[in-house]
Amino acid sequence: MAVLRLGPLLRHVDWETGTSATVWIEADRPCEAEVRCADGAGGAARTWQIAGHHYALIPVTGLRPGGETAYRVLLDGEQVWPLPDTAFPDSTIRTPAAPDAPDADSGAPDTAPDTARDTAPAAVRVAFGSCRWAAPPGDASPDPVGPDALDALAHTLARTPGAERPDVLILLGDQVYADETSEETRRWLAERRDVSQPPWQQVADYEEYTRLYYESWLDPEVRWLLSTVPSCMIFDDHDVIDDWNTSEAWQRRMRATPWWQERILSGLMSYWVYQHLGNLSPAELAADPLYAAVRAAPDGTEQLREFAARADADPTYTRWSYRRDFGRVRLLMVDTRAARVLAEGARAMVAEPELAWLREQALDGTDSYATSGRAGPYDHLLIGTSLPWLLPHFVHDVEAWNASVCGGRRGPRWARLAEDLRQRGDLEHWAAFPASFDALTELIAKVGGGPAAPATISVLSGDVHHAYVAEPDWSRWPQPPDSQVRQLTCSPVHNRTYASIRLGFRFGWSSVGRRLGRAFARHGRVTPSRLDWRKTGGPWFGNQLMTLTLRGRAARLRLDQALPEPSGERARLVTALETDWPEG
């Protein structure tokens, strides 16, 4: 009998028709995987194989728009989900209402004129965060990094009647930590190979990556949560290694080691299987030649390995970025790791084809709406980038200084010192790629201007192990955007926040830090940016999630932090911030 090794994960839910979804699973052997819904909808798919592991991405069709239905997973006709004696409610698939259907939240007819909206339910709820170190605490020990925010969200949704369920959960990187393994995983690695040899107690190959995903997604609360809330994902550095693709010198050093090739190929292969495929729509999957080749082969390992090698060698070979539209909310998830150009003198956070794609997707439909006099194609634009666009001022200025000095503005001796500091100090955010920072800023300003401008543009980020809200000051900009623009940073979901991080980022936002940062910028002969910004919320430290509720052209932001219940038995979410943005 086939066994469900991992999943199910509810991934893509169709927002155009509300009639289909995809469900991802891993089984322990080849089999027919099937989803059966209580309302008669369903679908089936044969598993495909990578490195001895068996996966399926099951297309579910026949769903009712604006409905919610429980579902079961069967392997070769035998039910494997829900698990026997589970403490959680049934996993369900919730679909958006059809464009002309009554408002799903209010039950009232949709009377909004098409100048205000074309297709949308009353609200779209988007929860997001990053950096989840999944190591479980021992049975008798408190969690060393505090309560897990995803565990707390699962408990809230499962046990609180009327709790607001996100329409999508956006995970902005570091879903697994290939370079910081748990004590339990280190013991497993030591039984498998000699951990006194590189890469030591980090993961080395595809099989070891699968262990990380089991450890992360077999957590009972997280497993149920991902089975019932659709998710969008993108990698960050720890999904491969800390500071992945920091610089050309870093890349040369890593490629000279005997173990790096296997690590990077395994990281990209496992990301494609466990995270990337589920980001795609059924139409995108049908058009994907690699997905077709892997499914057609008895074992798709070599095809996937060749793809990963080409993707690592050429940042323009494939696209990990993607777009999702949730009614009149558009999400552009941007790859800020594999798509980098690292050659000194031509450094870019994203290669030119990737930047062109980002512009195209952000502006798609705006021209026709502008000429027609109607509202734009979407009310809210979300740009998902694991690395923040707007950082604390001191950090931004130091990274801009470092980029300039590494590029030779102060001579070769300073360039060598700056490169060492860049790699030691993680100086590799948008500010470390000044041309890319300016390009993103210009795109946001362009999208936010004119008659087709969305009400809000939100840059969703993680990485920096604290949460904050920052707003740009466009007063020196020739044509300030009409949209309300904010940097929303939320990290970690579950990880340590050292005292040095707390002190460092508080200093980074301070007036003293700002003055010192300006001194660095002058030393590096950095051209001052036309854009300024200010922190309007935070910093908050701890394990946390942000949620955006987007209704019409208004928005509400909530920050919830995970705290232990008084009994100590489970985590709970406590709201640290809730604020409304008026209609724009």
Helices and strands as residue ranges (DSSP letters): E 4-13, E 20-27, E 32-37, E 42-46, E 48-50, E 53-61, E 68-75, E 78-81, E 92-94, E 124-129, H 149-159, E 168-171, H 183-192, H 206-217, H 220-228, E 231-233, G 237-239, H 248-255, H 260-271, I 272-276, H 277-279, H 282-286, H 289-296, H 301-313, E 322-326, E 329-334, H 352-363, H 366-372, E 380-385, H 393-406, H 412-424, G 430-432, H 434-447, E 456-461, E 467-473, E 484-489, H 499-509, H 511-523, E 532-540, E 544-551, E 554-564, E 571-581
